[in-house]
Amino acid sequence: MVRKRWPKQLINDVYYKEDNPNGSGKCWHCGKKIVFTQRKHSDRYGWHIDHFPIVYRDIEDQVCCGVTDQHDINNLVPSCVSCNISHEFEITHWYFCNNTQPYCKRKCCSHTLFISVIIFCIMYSIVLTVLFINCYFNARE
């Protein structure tokens, strides 16, 4: 999938995002000051639009669940160049096969289904064990 160009209004919305924990004009992750007009520069106050918490590679070709649009404002934050390039703030989950959201791409992954079945079987066996122990001790009383 080819990345779409950033619409100008979207750039404004991301930079002036109201829920930025560090305030407008600051990097979402580290709080470093960024300057709106230096978006493409990698100098001291340069900045990027970062896909956070769902990274771009996990949005690409996503079809049915999670974040499917790379321009979803709820998944875009202003980030200084060093934070965005370092990938230090990416949050991956083992239960999504080390992705940031459920794997629901055009090329479906059979191991995700396999892992889901295994987890279900483990949880089911735990429930049965707890029920058995509970019935056993109740029968002894």
N, C-alpha and C positions, 0 to 999 in steps of 0.2 A: 504494500500500500504506500502510495506517495504521500508525504506529509503535505497538508494543505497550508496555504499562506495564512498568517495571522491577520484577521480583520482588525482595522484600526480601533474600532470600538471595544473589541475584546482586549486589546493591549491596555487601553485605558482602564477597563473594568478590573483587570488583573492587578495593575499597578496600584490602583486606589481601593483595593479590596478592603471592605469594612471589618471583616473578621480576622485581619492579620494580627497575630498575637504581639508583634513588635511595633505595630503602628504603620501607617501609610508611608511609603518611601523607604522601607527597610526590607532586608532579606527575611523571608518567612522563617528560615531555619536558624540563622545565626544572629540576626538583628543588625547586620552591617548596613550602613547607609548606601542606597542606590539612587542614581539620578535617571529620571524618566527619559531624557533625550539621549542617553548613552546606552541604549538597549543592545546594540550590536557590538559595542566595544568591549574589549577584555581588560580595560584599564581599571583603575582603582574603584570607580563607581559604576562600572558596567553591570548589566544584569541580563538574565534570561527568564523566559517563562518556563516554569518547571511543572511537569506532570506529577502531582503529589496528592494523595498517597498512592494512586495507581500509576505506575510508570508507563511510558509510551509503548514499550515493547509488549506489554500485556494488554494494551488497548487495540493494537494493530490486528486487524482481521477478526476482532471479537464480534460475535453475531447475536447472542441471545440474552446474556445476563451480565451484570456488573456495569462498568463504564464502557460504552461502545462508541462514543463520540470523542475524538481527540480535542475538540474545542469546548468540552463541557466545563463551564466556569467553576463548578464545584470541585473540579479536579486540577485546577490551574492555580499556581501561586507564584509571586515574584521571588526570584532567587538570585543571589550574587553568583557570578560566574564560577567561582571556586566551589561553592556548595553544589551547584548543579552538575558540574563535571566530575566531582569526586564520587557521586552516588552514595555518599555516606549516610544519607537519611532515608534510603529506600527501605521499606518494611516488607519483608517477604514472609510467607507463612508456609510451614512444612506441609500442612494439609492441602495447600494449593500447588503442591510440587515445586516449592520455592518460587512461586509467582506471587503477585500482589492481589490477584483476584481469581475467581474460579476459571478454570480453563474451558472455554466455550468457543473455540475457534472453528474455522471452516474445516481444517484437518483435525478431526476429533481424536482425542488421545485415549486409547483404551486403558492405559495404566491408571488414569484417574478413576475410571469406573472400578477397576480392580482394587484400588486402594479404598474406595468408598465401601465396597463389599466387605473387605477385610475389617475395616473399622466397625461396620455394622455387626459383623459376627462377634468381634471382641466385646462390644457393648452388650449384645444379646447374652453372651455367656456370663458376663458379670452380673447381669440382672437375674439370670437363672440361678447363679451361685448364691446371691443374696437371698432370693426367695427360698431356696433349699435350706440355707442355714436358719432363716427365720422360722420356717415350718418345723425344722428339727428341734430347735430350742423350745418352741411353743408346745410341741408334742410331749416333751420331757416334763413340762410343768403339770 
